[in-house]
């Protein structure tokens, strides 16, 4: 049985500058996902149907329901926290 073991990032505090990146990364996460689905032949549909390859989430990020945006934001934040915890620095040029 698979038991997920994400790295504990509770102790990581992101700077305001990195937190400002969250929404941009979240939008890009959605766009990468959507581009992949479209490349696989998926299209927009009012309900998710794997057989017909339709999904109601194949819409622009700003049109997503808030709970879907939160999923992408969490991915962005946890990725930034992991990078920081591993000792890397993200600097803006």
C-alpha positions as CSV (number, residue, x, y, z in Angstrom):
1,X,0.0,0.0,0.0
2,X,1.3,3.4,-0.9
3,X,1.8,5.8,2.0
4,X,2.6,9.4,0.9
5,X,5.6,10.9,2.7
6,X,5.8,14.6,1.7
7,X,8.7,16.6,3.1
8,X,7.6,18.4,6.3
9,X,7.8,22.1,5.4
10,X,5.8,23.4,8.4
11,X,8.9,25.2,9.7
12,X,9.5,27.1,6.4
13,X,8.4,30.7,6.3
14,X,8.4,32.2,2.8
15,X,9.3,35.8,2.2
16,X,6.7,38.2,0.9
17,X,8.6,38.3,-2.4
18,X,8.2,34.5,-2.7
19,X,4.6,34.6,-1.6
20,X,3.9,37.1,-4.4
21,X,5.0,34.4,-6.8
22,X,2.3,32.0,-5.6
23,X,-0.5,33.1,-7.9
24,X,1.7,33.3,-10.9
25,X,3.0,29.7,-10.3
26,X,-0.5,28.5,-9.5
27,X,-1.8,29.8,-12.8
28,X,1.1,28.2,-14.7
29,X,0.5,24.9,-12.9
30,X,-3.1,25.0,-14.2
31,X,-2.0,26.0,-17.7
32,X,0.6,23.2,-17.9
33,X,-2.1,20.7,-16.7
34,X,-4.6,22.0,-19.2
35,X,-2.1,22.0,-22.1
36,X,-1.3,18.4,-21.3
37,X,-5.0,17.4,-21.3
38,X,-5.7,19.2,-24.5
39,X,-2.7,17.5,-26.1
40,X,-4.2,14.2,-25.0
41,X,-7.4,15.0,-26.8
42,X,-9.5,16.4,-23.9
43,X,-12.0,19.2,-24.4
44,X,-14.2,21.4,-22.3
45,X,-17.4,19.7,-21.0
46,X,-19.9,20.5,-18.3
47,X,-18.9,17.3,-16.4
48,X,-15.7,15.2,-16.2
49,X,-16.0,12.2,-18.4
50,X,-12.8,10.2,-18.9
51,X,-14.4,8.2,-21.8
52,X,-15.4,11.3,-23.7
53,X,-12.3,13.1,-22.5
54,X,-14.2,16.1,-21.2
55,X,-13.5,18.3,-18.2
56,X,-15.2,21.4,-16.8
57,X,-11.7,22.6,-15.6
58,X,-10.5,23.2,-19.1
59,X,-11.0,26.9,-18.7
60,X,-8.7,29.9,-18.0
61,X,-7.3,30.0,-14.4
62,X,-9.2,33.2,-13.5
63,X,-12.5,31.4,-14.3
64,X,-11.8,28.5,-12.0
65,X,-13.8,28.0,-8.9
66,X,-11.9,29.2,-5.8
67,X,-11.5,25.7,-4.4
68,X,-9.7,24.6,-7.6
69,X,-7.4,27.7,-7.5
70,X,-6.6,26.8,-3.9
71,X,-5.4,23.3,-5.0
72,X,-3.0,25.0,-7.5
73,X,-1.9,27.5,-4.9
74,X,-1.1,24.8,-2.4
75,X,1.1,23.1,-5.0
76,X,2.9,26.3,-5.7
77,X,3.5,27.1,-2.0
78,X,4.6,23.6,-1.1
79,X,7.0,23.6,-4.0
80,X,8.5,27.0,-3.0
81,X,8.8,25.7,0.6
82,X,10.5,22.5,-0.5
83,X,13.0,24.5,-2.6
84,X,13.8,26.7,0.4
85,X,14.0,23.8,2.9
86,X,16.5,22.0,0.6
87,X,18.8,25.1,0.9
88,X,18.2,26.7,-2.4
89,X,17.7,30.4,-2.8
90,X,15.4,32.0,-5.4
91,X,16.5,35.5,-6.4
92,X,15.0,37.9,-8.7
93,X,17.4,39.4,-11.3
